[in-house]
């Protein structure tokens, strides 16, 4: 009986403010990955240099739970991708890469008549996939690695109906994707293993569904 009472007292704040928000969105991240950029520009650019910032498309989903009147916590899963192609004398060079980013997040939260506003961030693992096709080689080689990343974000939602909101957000991300490898083989650059790291800022649009 005592344990049940303690459990009820512990859960009461969560039950009192219980509310779930589910979000789906897409957008663009302007991303800078200096090591990858230098590797490509020094070896495969042939006049088509990779720029300092690349536009990566992102698709994301999120589920959050209202802990208290001014706090939410949940998990975001984002998938971003990009590619680069250059035509060389010996053929075509191609590099495509993507990043899966699951992130536990915590928000300061404010809600009013017909709108929601949040500010927060989180830290989570990063899963990088990369495929490189070099000139004179018909088949590309796939690499993968695991790292860690963080995100800081602010977002707002405006009611379209009782439970559905239009969603917009801006965020800053830093991702350290580790050293991509394929069966123990890595990409070499200046006698070192090429590592992936990037920072970005992005704008996202989507739909948010609120369940009370």
C-alpha positions as CSV (number, residue, x, y, z in Angstrom):
1,X,0.0,0.0,0.0
2,X,2.8,2.4,0.9
3,X,4.6,1.6,-2.4
4,X,1.4,2.3,-4.3
5,X,0.9,5.6,-2.6
6,X,4.5,6.6,-3.4
7,X,4.0,5.6,-7.1
8,X,0.8,7.7,-7.3
9,X,2.4,10.7,-5.8
10,X,5.4,10.4,-8.2
11,X,3.1,10.1,-11.3
12,X,0.6,12.8,-10.3
13,X,2.5,15.7,-11.9
14,X,3.0,13.8,-15.1
15,X,-0.7,12.7,-15.3
16,X,-1.9,16.2,-14.4
17,X,-0.1,17.8,-17.3
18,X,-0.1,14.8,-19.7
19,X,-0.1,15.8,-23.3
20,X,1.7,14.3,-26.3
21,X,2.8,16.1,-29.4
22,X,3.7,14.3,-32.7
23,X,5.5,16.2,-35.4
24,X,6.5,15.4,-39.0
25,X,8.6,17.9,-41.0
26,X,11.1,18.5,-43.8
27,X,13.6,21.3,-44.5
28,X,17.1,22.3,-45.4
29,X,20.3,22.3,-43.4
30,X,23.1,24.6,-44.6
31,X,26.0,22.3,-43.6
32,X,29.7,22.8,-43.4
33,X,31.9,19.7,-43.2
34,X,35.5,21.1,-43.6
35,X,37.4,17.8,-43.7
36,X,35.2,16.2,-46.3
37,X,35.2,19.4,-48.4
38,X,39.0,19.6,-48.3
39,X,39.3,15.9,-49.2
40,X,37.1,16.3,-52.3
41,X,38.5,19.6,-53.4
42,X,42.1,18.4,-53.1
43,X,41.5,15.2,-55.0
44,X,38.4,15.2,-57.2
45,X,37.0,18.7,-57.7
46,X,38.5,19.4,-61.3
47,X,37.0,22.9,-61.2
48,X,33.7,21.8,-59.6
49,X,34.8,22.6,-56.1
50,X,32.6,21.6,-53.1
51,X,31.4,24.8,-51.5
52,X,32.0,25.8,-47.8
53,X,28.3,25.2,-47.1
54,X,26.1,22.5,-48.7
55,X,22.3,22.2,-48.6
56,X,21.3,18.9,-47.0
57,X,17.7,17.9,-47.2
58,X,16.2,16.7,-43.9
59,X,13.2,14.6,-43.1
60,X,12.3,14.3,-39.4
61,X,9.7,13.1,-36.9
62,X,9.3,13.7,-33.2
63,X,7.3,12.6,-30.2
64,X,7.3,14.7,-27.0
65,X,5.5,14.4,-23.7
66,X,4.5,17.4,-21.5
67,X,6.1,16.8,-18.2
68,X,5.1,20.0,-16.5
69,X,3.3,23.2,-17.5
70,X,6.5,24.7,-18.9
71,X,8.5,21.6,-19.8
72,X,8.4,18.8,-22.5
73,X,10.7,15.9,-23.2
74,X,10.8,13.5,-26.1
75,X,12.8,12.0,-29.0
76,X,13.5,13.4,-32.5
77,X,14.6,11.2,-35.4
78,X,16.1,13.1,-38.4
79,X,17.4,11.8,-41.7
80,X,19.5,14.1,-43.8
81,X,21.3,13.5,-47.1
82,X,23.5,15.1,-49.7
83,X,25.6,14.2,-52.7
84,X,28.5,15.5,-54.8
85,X,29.4,14.7,-58.5
86,X,32.4,15.8,-60.5
87,X,33.4,14.9,-64.1
88,X,37.1,14.2,-64.5
89,X,39.3,13.1,-67.4
90,X,39.2,9.5,-66.2
91,X,35.5,9.4,-65.6
92,X,33.0,10.5,-63.0
93,X,33.5,10.9,-59.3
94,X,30.4,10.5,-57.0
95,X,30.0,10.8,-53.3
96,X,26.6,10.4,-51.5
97,X,26.2,10.4,-47.8
98,X,23.4,10.4,-45.2
99,X,23.0,10.9,-41.5
100,X,20.4,9.3,-39.2
101,X,20.2,11.4,-36.0
102,X,18.0,10.1,-33.1
103,X,18.1,12.7,-30.3
104,X,16.5,12.8,-26.9
105,X,15.3,16.4,-26.4
106,X,14.2,18.6,-23.6
107,X,12.2,21.8,-24.1
108,X,11.1,24.9,-22.2
109,X,7.5,25.2,-23.4
110,X,4.9,27.9,-23.6
111,X,1.3,27.5,-24.9
112,X,-1.4,30.1,-25.6
113,X,-4.6,30.4,-27.4
114,X,-3.9,28.8,-30.8
115,X,-0.2,28.7,-30.6
116,X,2.8,26.8,-29.0
117,X,6.4,27.9,-28.6
118,X,9.4,25.9,-27.5
119,X,13.1,26.3,-27.0
120,X,15.5,23.5,-26.1
121,X,18.0,20.9,-27.3
122,X,19.5,17.5,-26.9
123,X,22.4,15.1,-27.5
124,X,22.3,11.7,-29.2
125,X,24.1,9.1,-31.4
126,X,24.7,9.7,-35.1
127,X,24.8,7.0,-37.8
128,X,26.6,7.9,-41.0
129,X,26.4,6.1,-44.4
130,X,28.6,7.0,-47.3
131,X,29.1,5.7,-50.8
132,X,32.0,6.7,-53.0
133,X,32.5,5.9,-56.7
134,X,35.9,6.8,-58.1
135,X,36.8,7.4,-61.8
136,X,37.5,4.2,-63.8
137,X,35.8,2.1,-61.1
138,X,32.2,1.1,-62.0
139,X,31.2,0.0,-58.6
140,X,31.0,2.3,-55.6
141,X,32.3,1.4,-52.1
142,X,30.0,1.9,-49.1
143,X,31.3,3.1,-45.7
144,X,29.6,3.6,-42.4
145,X,30.4,5.0,-38.9
146,X,28.8,5.9,-35.6
147,X,29.3,9.2,-33.7
148,X,27.5,11.7,-31.6
149,X,25.8,15.0,-32.2
150,X,23.9,17.8,-30.5
151,X,21.1,20.2,-31.5
152,X,19.7,23.5,-30.2
153,X,16.4,24.6,-31.6
154,X,13.5,27.0,-31.3
155,X,10.1,26.2,-32.9
156,X,6.6,27.5,-33.1
157,X,3.2,26.0,-34.0
158,X,0.0,27.8,-35.0
159,X,-3.4,26.0,-34.7
160,X,-5.1,24.9,-38.0
161,X,-7.8,23.1,-36.0
162,X,-8.3,21.9,-32.5
163,X,-5.5,19.3,-32.5
164,X,-3.5,20.1,-35.7
165,X,-0.9,22.8,-36.0
166,X,1.4,24.3,-38.7
167,X,5.0,23.9,-37.5
168,X,8.1,25.9,-38.2
169,X,11.5,25.7,-36.6
170,X,15.1,26.9,-36.8
171,X,18.0,24.9,-35.4
172,X,21.7,24.7,-35.0
173,X,23.5,21.3,-35.1
174,X,26.9,19.9,-34.6
175,X,27.6,16.3,-35.6
176,X,30.7,14.2,-35.2
177,X,30.1,11.1,-37.4
178,X,33.3,9.2,-36.6
179,X,35.6,7.6,-39.1
180,X,33.7,5.9,-42.0
181,X,35.0,2.4,-42.8
182,X,34.2,-0.5,-45.1
183,X,35.3,-3.9,-43.7
184,X,38.0,-2.1,-41.7
185,X,39.2,0.0,-44.7
186,X,39.0,3.7,-44.2
187,X,39.3,6.7,-46.6
188,X,42.8,8.1,-46.5
189,X,43.5,11.8,-46.7
190,X,47.0,13.2,-46.1
191,X,48.1,9.9,-44.5
192,X,45.3,10.0,-42.0
193,X,41.8,8.4,-41.7
194,X,39.2,10.8,-43.0
195,X,36.7,11.7,-40.2
196,X,33.3,13.3,-40.7
197,X,32.2,16.3,-38.6
198,X,29.8,19.0,-39.5
199,X,28.0,22.0,-38.1
200,X,24.8,23.3,-39.7
201,X,21.8,25.7,-39.3
202,X,18.5,24.9,-40.7
203,X,14.9,25.8,-41.3
204,X,12.1,23.2,-41.1
205,X,8.3,23.2,-41.9
206,X,5.8,20.6,-41.0
207,X,2.7,19.5,-39.2
208,X,2.2,18.9,-35.5
209,X,-0.6,16.8,-33.9
210,X,-1.4,17.4,-30.3
211,X,-3.0,14.5,-28.2
212,X,-4.4,15.3,-24.8
